[in-house]
Amino acid sequence: MEFLAQFESASFELYRSRPEGYISCFTCWLKSEEDLAILWGQIASIIAYEFQAKLDNKLEAWNIYLVFIVSDPVSKSIKYQIENDKFSMRKLVVGDVRADFSIEDFLNNELLGADLNIKEVLQHEALKDADVSALYSKVTSLTAKKRGALTFTAEEVADLANWVAENEN
């Protein structure tokens, strides 16, 4: 990360997801909102040119984050401007950090979703051969009565829909 040494008023760290390493996250520690407002665009451009452009894997190249961590409070307008700039990487701004701020906890929660709860919302089971055979027989019995174009009455369609509803399980 020698390419970031030119920013003397900032400290940097690089985190990568494990085990695959397809997510890279640069953290940039700054003291003031003024430093943030002046440097954020230059820092993002240097990372894009010196790091992102040299990645061969497209998944890695599109999963780069840059988190600016500022000791002082950051105005909503600066935060909005930076976080809504989607050029080359996703950017996040954390202002007014306390002494007990844990960057690893923040990154795990914000980027990797450690705070998410997963629950099943849909379940699908494959049809059993007997179910498929019964449905096939029902449809075949309807079409056997037809000659030429397969047109069905509303009553026949409703009867088939009722049969399917009754035999779902």
C-alpha positions in Angstrom: 0.0 0.0 0.0 2.9 2.3 -0.6 0.9 4.2 -3.2 -1.2 5.6 -0.3 1.9 7.0 1.5 1.5 10.3 -0.2 -1.5 11.1 2.0 0.4 12.1 5.2 -2.7 13.1 7.2 -4.4 9.7 6.7 -3.8 6.2 8.0 -4.8 3.2 6.0 -5.5 -0.5 6.5 -6.6 -3.2 4.0 -9.0 -6.0 5.0 -9.9 -9.0 2.9 -12.7 -11.5 3.3 -11.8 -15.0 4.2 -11.3 -17.6 2.9 -11.9 -16.5 -0.7 -10.7 -12.9 -0.4 -13.1 -11.6 -3.1 -14.0 -8.6 -0.9 -11.3 -6.0 -0.3 -11.9 -3.1 2.1 -9.6 -0.1 2.5 -10.1 1.9 5.7 -8.9 5.5 5.8 -8.6 7.1 9.2 -8.8 10.9 9.2 -9.0 13.5 11.9 -11.4 16.1 10.5 -14.3 16.6 8.1 -12.1 19.1 6.3 -9.5 16.5 5.5 -12.2 14.1 4.4 -13.7 16.8 2.0 -10.3 17.5 0.5 -8.9 14.0 0.2 -11.7 11.5 -0.4 -11.8 11.8 -4.2 -8.0 11.6 -4.6 -7.8 8.6 -2.3 -10.5 6.8 -4.2 -8.8 7.6 -7.5 -5.4 6.3 -6.4 -6.9 3.1 -5.1 -8.8 2.6 -8.3 -5.7 3.2 -10.4 -3.0 1.4 -8.3 -5.1 -1.5 -6.9 -8.4 -2.1 -8.6 -7.1 -1.8 -12.2 -4.5 -4.4 -11.5 -6.9 -7.1 -10.4 -7.5 -9.9 -12.9 -10.6 -11.4 -11.2 -13.8 -9.4 -12.1 -15.5 -10.5 -8.8 -12.6 -9.1 -6.8 -12.5 -5.9 -8.9 -16.2 -5.1 -8.3 -16.1 -5.9 -4.6 -13.9 -3.1 -3.3 -15.0 -0.9 -0.5 -13.4 2.3 1.0 -14.4 3.2 4.5 -13.6 6.7 5.7 -13.4 6.9 9.5 -13.3 10.4 10.9 -12.7 11.3 14.6 -14.9 14.4 14.3 -18.6 14.5 13.3 -19.3 14.5 9.5 -22.1 16.6 8.0 -24.9 14.8 6.2 -24.1 16.6 3.0 -20.5 15.4 2.8 -21.4 11.9 3.8 -24.2 11.9 1.2 -21.8 13.2 -1.5 -19.2 10.5 -0.8 -21.5 7.5 -0.3 -23.4 8.3 -3.4 -20.3 8.4 -5.6 -20.3 4.9 -7.0 -17.3 5.3 -9.3 -15.0 2.4 -9.1 -15.9 1.3 -5.5 -18.5 1.6 -2.8 -17.6 4.2 -0.2 -18.8 4.5 3.4 -18.3 7.3 5.9 -18.2 6.8 9.7 -18.0 10.0 11.7 -17.7 10.9 15.3 -16.0 7.6 16.2 -15.4 6.8 19.9 -12.4 5.3 21.5 -14.1 1.9 21.7 -14.9 1.8 17.9 -14.0 -1.5 16.4 -13.4 -1.4 12.7 -13.5 -5.2 12.5 -17.0 -5.3 14.1 -18.2 -2.5 11.8 -16.9 -4.2 8.6 -18.3 -7.6 9.6 -21.7 -6.0 10.2 -21.8 -3.6 7.4 -20.1 -5.5 4.6 -20.5 -9.2 5.5 -23.9 -8.9 7.1 -23.0 -10.6 10.4 -26.0 -8.9 11.8 -28.4 -10.6 9.4 -30.7 -13.4 10.5 -31.7 -15.9 7.8 -35.0 -17.7 7.9 -36.8 -19.8 5.4 -39.4 -17.9 3.5 -40.2 -20.4 0.7 -40.0 -24.1 0.4 -40.5 -26.2 -2.8 -40.6 -29.9 -3.0 -40.3 -31.8 -6.2 -43.4 -33.7 -7.4 -43.5 -37.4 -6.8 -43.9 -39.7 -9.7 -47.4 -40.7 -8.5 -48.4 -37.0 -8.4 -47.1 -36.4 -11.9 -48.9 -39.5 -13.2 -52.2 -38.5 -11.6 -51.9 -35.0 -13.1 -51.0 -36.4 -16.5 -54.0 -38.7 -16.4 -56.3 -35.8 -15.4 -55.0 -33.6 -18.3 -55.1 -36.5 -20.8 -58.7 -37.3 -19.9 -59.6 -33.6 -20.7 -57.8 -33.5 -24.0 -59.0 -36.9 -25.1 -62.5 -35.5 -25.4 -61.4 -32.7 -27.7 -61.0 -32.8 -31.4 -58.9 -30.3 -33.4 -58.0 -27.2 -31.4 -57.7 -27.7 -27.7 -60.2 -25.2 -26.3 -61.6 -25.7 -22.8 -64.7 -24.4 -21.2 -64.5 -22.3 -18.0 -66.0 -25.2 -16.2 -63.3 -27.6 -17.4 -60.5 -25.2 -16.4 -62.1 -24.6 -13.0 -62.5 -28.4 -12.5 -58.8 -28.9 -13.3 -57.8 -26.1 -11.0 -59.9 -27.5 -8.1 -58.4 -31.0 -8.7 -54.8 -29.5 -8.6 -55.7 -27.6 -5.4 -57.1 -30.7 -3.7 -54.1 -32.9 -4.8 -51.2 -30.5 -4.0 -49.8 -32.5 -1.2 
